[in-house]
């Protein structure tokens, strides 16, 4: 498709909307509206029929009356009139839109017009548009909802989707536009169109945090006894921590508190917190469990982080011992636990800046940033040497800046 300025010039030359815009995205219509108004007056006119015949109307002439005229021979003439800088021309052109699906996006744009007469006429006409046609422009409607006057079309769309066939909502659930997907999912949940198992799968498969929360919560709220295994089985094994956390929390509702123990060592902090909450609701204190896991042979790295999150300073000695654990994942979580206990020291974690694991180096760097002033320029510059691993050089850069030494040394390639 062409950019809005090019499309506006082509329309001024008589091209059709399809020729000028092709398969236009939602963003194209407000941009086209602005681009037409920005064209030089001498390059643009409006076709009108004040005497029953089509003439070229000068840009700066008094406004015509288009309301009772027959449809213009050129689609581009109507588009130009709908975007004209004179609100009276825009209002008159609106009566040329019924029956023209290609002009529906501009009718929606005019529903947010700054001129009240234009806006009110556009809204009256949009109210007569069939719900399926409006649903096909859902992305544009929701884009324009950001405008001060954008709520009218959204309300129409909402009512049409809530009262219309489920297939209309279903078609929007997989929209490429995030706002449209969210809108459709909210309506589908409110209408009860999605089974608990499907909601759980939608939550687990989505990369959108808003949809993850919406679908996971709806799956849990709507599941019956026979849905427990299906819903929780999906939520608890999801890749995203937010979804797993919802599943862990739901264990309490289903009376399966004891199963939360398996998630005490989850890699996600929010999941670990939910697991502790569920266990406490059943009268189980998770702290002794963490202590037992961290003083024996640690096989679950998340246990170190969990100990720091619910332990006290007396547990710091256990975590400091795990900083030297042979498993890099344990070292990472031990640093997380030390940060949670607020017992980080520069001397204790500085050696981890040279750790062979980049994940450990990053974790140690985050923990040491508040203590960066204690590092000397020479120590940090030495770790920016070309022979150092990239993770170490990046850590040196970050600590150098955090120490307030001014311009940091160049990151050597």
C-alpha positions in Angstrom: 0.0 0.0 0.0 1.0 3.6 -0.5 1.8 6.0 2.4 -1.0 8.4 3.3 0.4 11.4 1.5 0.8 9.5 -1.8 -2.7 8.0 -1.4 -4.2 11.4 -0.9 -2.5 12.8 -4.0 -3.8 9.8 -6.0 -7.3 10.2 -4.7 -7.1 13.9 -5.7 -6.3 12.7 -9.1 -9.3 10.5 -9.3 -7.9 7.1 -8.2 -10.2 4.7 -6.4 -9.7 3.8 -2.7 -8.4 0.4 -3.7 -5.9 1.9 -6.1 -4.7 4.4 -3.6 -4.7 2.3 -0.4 -4.9 -1.4 -1.4 -5.4 -3.5 1.7 -5.3 -0.6 4.2 -4.5 -1.2 7.8 -6.5 0.5 10.6 -3.8 3.2 11.0 -4.1 4.2 7.4 -7.6 5.7 7.7 -6.8 8.5 10.3 -3.6 9.1 8.4 -5.4 9.5 5.1 -7.9 11.9 6.8 -5.0 14.1 7.9 -3.1 13.8 4.6 -6.1 15.0 2.5 -6.5 18.1 4.6 -2.8 18.8 4.3 -2.9 18.8 0.5 -2.4 22.3 -1.2 -5.8 23.8 -2.0 -4.9 24.3 -5.6 -4.4 20.6 -6.0 -7.8 19.6 -4.7 -11.5 20.2 -5.5 -14.7 18.5 -4.5 -17.2 17.2 -7.0 -20.7 18.4 -6.3 -24.1 18.7 -8.1 -25.8 21.9 -7.0 -27.8 22.0 -10.3 -28.1 18.3 -11.0 -24.8 18.0 -12.9 -21.3 17.4 -11.7 -18.9 20.3 -11.5 -15.5 20.9 -9.9 -16.0 22.8 -6.6 -13.1 25.1 -5.7 -11.5 24.3 -2.4 -12.1 27.7 -0.9 -15.6 28.4 -2.3 -18.7 28.5 -0.1 -19.8 25.1 0.9 -22.2 23.1 -1.3 -25.2 21.1 -0.4 -24.5 17.4 -1.1 -27.3 15.9 1.0 -29.9 15.6 -1.8 -27.5 15.0 -4.6 -27.1 11.6 -6.4 -24.0 9.5 -5.7 -20.9 11.0 -7.4 -19.5 9.2 -10.3 -16.1 9.1 -8.7 -15.5 7.3 -5.4 -12.5 9.6 -4.8 -14.8 12.7 -4.8 -16.7 11.3 -1.8 -13.5 10.5 0.0 -12.2 14.0 -0.6 -15.4 15.5 0.7 -15.5 13.2 3.7 -12.0 14.5 4.7 -12.5 18.2 3.7 -11.3 20.8 6.1 -14.8 22.4 6.0 -17.1 20.6 8.4 -20.2 21.5 6.4 -18.8 19.6 3.4 -17.8 16.7 5.6 -21.4 16.6 7.0 -23.0 16.8 3.6 -20.8 14.0 2.2 -21.8 11.6 4.9 -25.1 10.9 3.2 -23.2 9.5 0.3 -21.7 6.7 2.5 -24.7 4.3 3.0 -24.4 1.3 0.8 -20.7 1.8 0.2 -18.7 -0.7 2.3 -15.4 0.8 1.1 -16.4 4.1 2.8 -17.3 2.6 6.1 -13.9 3.2 7.6 -14.2 6.9 6.9 -17.7 7.0 8.4 -16.2 5.5 11.6 -13.5 8.2 11.5 -16.1 10.9 11.2 -17.8 9.6 14.3 -14.9 11.1 16.2 -15.0 14.4 14.3 -14.3 17.5 16.3 -17.3 19.2 14.8 -20.5 18.2 16.6 -22.9 18.3 13.6 -20.5 16.0 11.6 -20.1 13.7 14.5 -23.8 13.4 15.2 -24.7 12.7 11.6 -22.0 10.1 11.3 -23.1 8.4 14.4 -26.7 8.3 13.2 -25.6 6.6 10.0 -23.2 4.2 11.8 -26.1 3.1 14.0 -27.8 1.7 10.9 -24.7 -0.3 9.8 -25.2 -4.1 10.3 -23.2 -5.5 13.2 -21.1 -7.9 11.0 -19.9 -5.0 8.9 -18.9 -3.0 12.0 -17.1 -6.1 13.4 -15.0 -6.3 10.3 -13.7 -2.8 11.2 -13.1 -3.6 14.9 -9.4 -2.8 14.7 -10.1 0.7 13.5 -12.9 1.2 16.0 -10.6 0.3 18.8 -7.8 2.4 17.5 -10.0 5.5 17.4 -11.3 4.6 20.9 -8.2 6.5 22.1 -9.7 9.7 20.9 -11.9 11.9 23.2 -15.0 11.1 21.0 -14.1 7.5 20.3 -16.5 5.8 22.7 -19.6 5.8 20.5 -18.4 3.3 17.9 -16.9 1.1 20.6 -20.2 0.9 22.4 -21.9 -0.1 19.1 -19.3 -2.7 18.4 -19.6 -4.1 22.0 -23.3 -4.3 21.8 -23.2 -6.0 18.4 -20.8 -8.6 19.5 -22.6 -9.3 22.8 -26.0 -9.6 21.1 -24.9 -11.1 17.8 -23.9 -14.7 16.8 -21.0 -16.3 18.6 -19.3 -16.7 15.3 -18.7 -13.0 15.1 -16.8 -13.1 18.4 -15.0 -16.2 17.5 -13.7 -14.7 14.3 -12.0 -11.9 16.2 -10.3 -14.1 18.8 -7.4 -14.7 16.5 -7.1 -11.2 15.2 -3.5 -10.0 14.5 -4.4 -6.8 16.4 -3.8 -7.1 20.2 -6.5 -4.6 21.2 -9.0 -6.5 19.0 -8.0 -9.9 20.5 -8.3 -8.6 24.0 -11.7 -7.0 23.3 -13.1 -10.2 21.7 -11.7 -12.4 24.5 -13.4 -10.2 27.2 -16.7 -10.5 25.4 -16.3 -14.2 24.8 -15.6 -14.7 28.6 -18.5 -12.6 29.6 -20.8 -14.5 27.3 -19.5 -17.8 28.5 -18.6 -18.9 24.9 -15.4 -20.7 25.9 -15.1 -23.9 27.8 -12.8 -24.0 30.9 -10.3 -26.3 29.1 -10.1 -24.1 26.1 -9.6 -21.0 28.3 -6.8 -22.8 30.1 -5.1 -23.6 26.8 -5.6 -20.0 25.6 -3.9 -18.7 28.7 -1.0 -21.1 28.4 -0.5 -20.4 24.7 -0.8 -16.6 24.8 2.2 -14.3 25.0 -0.1 -11.4 26.1 -0.1 -10.9 29.9 -3.5 -9.4 29.8 -5.0 -12.4 28.0 -3.1 -14.8 30.2 -4.7 -13.3 33.3 -8.1 -13.0 31.8 -8.3 -16.6 30.4 -6.6 -18.3 33.4 -8.9 -16.5 35.9 -12.0 -17.4 33.7 -10.9 -21.0 33.3 -10.6 -21.4 37.1 -13.8 -19.5 37.9 -15.9 -21.6 35.4 -14.4 -25.1 35.9 -16.5 -27.8 37.4 -15.3 -30.8 39.3 -14.9 -32.8 36.1 -12.8 -30.0 34.7 -10.2 -29.9 37.4 -7.6 -32.2 35.9 -8.0 -30.7 32.4 -7.7 -27.1 33.6 -5.0 -27.4 36.2 -3.0 -29.8 34.1 -2.7 -27.2 31.5 -2.1 -24.2 33.8 0.5 -25.9 36.0 2.6 -26.9 33.1 2.5 -23.6 31.2 5.7 -22.0 30.2 4.7 -18.6 31.5 5.0 -18.0 35.2 1.9 -15.9 35.5 -0.2 -18.8 34.2 1.5 -21.4 36.4 0.9 -19.1 39.4 -2.8 -19.0 38.6 -2.8 -22.8 38.5 -0.9 -23.1 41.8 -3.3 -20.7 43.5 -6.3 -22.8 42.2 -5.0 -25.8 44.0 -6.4 -24.3 47.2 -9.8 -24.0 45.7 -9.8 -27.6 44.7 -8.6 -28.8 48.0 -5.3 -30.1 46.6 -3.0 -27.9 48.9 -0.3 -30.5 49.3 0.5 -30.5 45.5 1.8 -26.9 45.9 5.0 -28.3 47.4 6.2 -29.2 43.9 6.1 -25.5 43.0 8.0 -24.2 46.0 11.2 -24.3 43.9 9.7 -23.0 40.6 12.0 -20.8 38.6 9.4 -18.0 38.8 9.3 -16.0 42.0 5.5 -15.3 41.7 4.9 -19.1 41.4 7.0 -19.8 44.5 5.1 -17.1 46.4 1.7 -18.7 45.4 2.9 -22.1 46.4 3.9 -20.8 49.9 0.5 -19.1 50.2 -1.4 -22.3 49.3 0.6 -24.4 51.8 0.1 -21.9 54.6 -3.6 -22.0 54.0 -3.4 -25.7 54.8 -1.4 -25.1 57.9 2.0 -26.0 56.4 5.0 -23.7 57.0 7.2 -23.7 53.9 10.3 -22.3 55.7 11.4 -25.6 57.2 10.9 -27.3 53.9 13.2 -24.7 52.2 15.8 -25.1 54.9 15.8 -28.9 54.5 16.2 -28.6 50.8 19.1 -26.1 51.0 21.1 -27.8 53.7 21.1 -31.2 52.0 22.2 -32.0 48.4 20.5 -29.2 46.5 18.8 -30.5 43.4 16.2 -27.8 42.9 17.9 -24.4 42.3 14.7 -22.5 43.1 15.0 -23.7 46.7 17.8 -21.2 47.4 15.7 -18.3 46.1 12.7 -19.5 48.1 14.8 -19.7 51.3 15.8 -16.0 50.9 12.2 -15.0 50.1 10.7 -16.4 53.2 13.6 -16.9 55.6 15.5 -14.5 57.9 19.0 -13.3 58.3 19.9 -16.5 60.1 19.6 -18.3 56.8 22.2 -16.1 55.1 25.0 -18.5 56.0 23.3 -21.3 54.2 22.9 -19.1 51.1 26.5 -17.9 51.2 27.6 -21.5 51.1 25.5 -22.1 48.0 27.2 -19.2 46.1 30.0 -21.6 45.4 27.7 -24.5 44.4 28.9 -26.4 41.3 25.5 -26.0 39.6 25.3 -22.5 38.0 21.6 -22.4 38.4 21.9 -22.9 42.2 24.5 -20.0 42.3 22.0 -17.7 40.4 19.2 -18.5 42.8 21.5 -18.2 45.8 22.3 -14.6 44.7 18.5 -14.0 44.4 18.0 -15.3 47.9 20.8 -13.1 49.3 19.2 -10.0 47.6 15.8 -10.9 49.1 17.4 -11.1 52.6 19.2 -7.8 51.9 22.6 -9.3 53.0 24.6 -8.8 49.8 28.2 -7.7 50.3 30.6 -6.5 47.7 33.4 -8.8 49.0 31.1 -11.8 49.0 29.8 -11.5 45.4 32.6 -9.7 43.6 34.2 -13.1 42.7 31.1 -14.0 40.8 31.8 -11.2 38.2 34.4 -13.6 36.9 32.1 -16.7 37.0 32.1 -18.8 33.9 28.3 -18.7 33.7 27.0 -15.6 32.1 23.7 -16.0 34.0 25.6 -15.9 37.3 27.6 -12.9 36.2 24.3 -11.0 35.4 22.7 -12.0 38.7 25.8 -10.9 40.6 25.9 -7.6 38.7 22.3 -6.8 39.6 23.0 -7.5 43.2 26.2 -5.5 43.2 25.0 -2.3 41.5 24.1 -0.6 44.8 27.6 -1.4 46.0 29.4 -0.3 42.9 31.1 2.6 44.6 33.3 0.2 46.4 35.0 -1.0 43.2 38.1 0.7 42.1 38.5 2.0 38.5 41.4 -0.3 38.0 39.5 -3.5 39.1 36.6 -2.7 36.7 38.8 -1.6 33.8 40.7 -4.9 34.1 37.4 -6.7 33.5 36.8 -4.8 30.3 39.9 -6.2 28.7 39.5 -7.8 25.3 40.3 -11.2 26.6 37.4 -11.2 29.0 34.1 -12.9 28.2 31.4 -10.5 27.0 29.2 -11.0 30.0 32.1 -9.9 32.2 32.8 -6.8 30.1 29.2 -5.8 30.2 29.2 -6.2 34.0 32.3 -4.0 34.2 30.5 -1.3 32.1 27.4 -1.3 34.3 29.3 -1.2 37.5 31.6 1.5 36.2 28.6 3.7 35.4 26.8 2.9 38.7 30.0 3.8 40.6 29.7 7.4 39.3 33.1 7.3 37.6 31.8 9.4 34.7 32.3 8.2 31.2 32.5 4.4 31.3 35.4 2.7 29.4 34.6 1.6 25.9 33.1 -1.9 25.6 35.9 -3.7 23.9 34.9 -6.0 21.0 
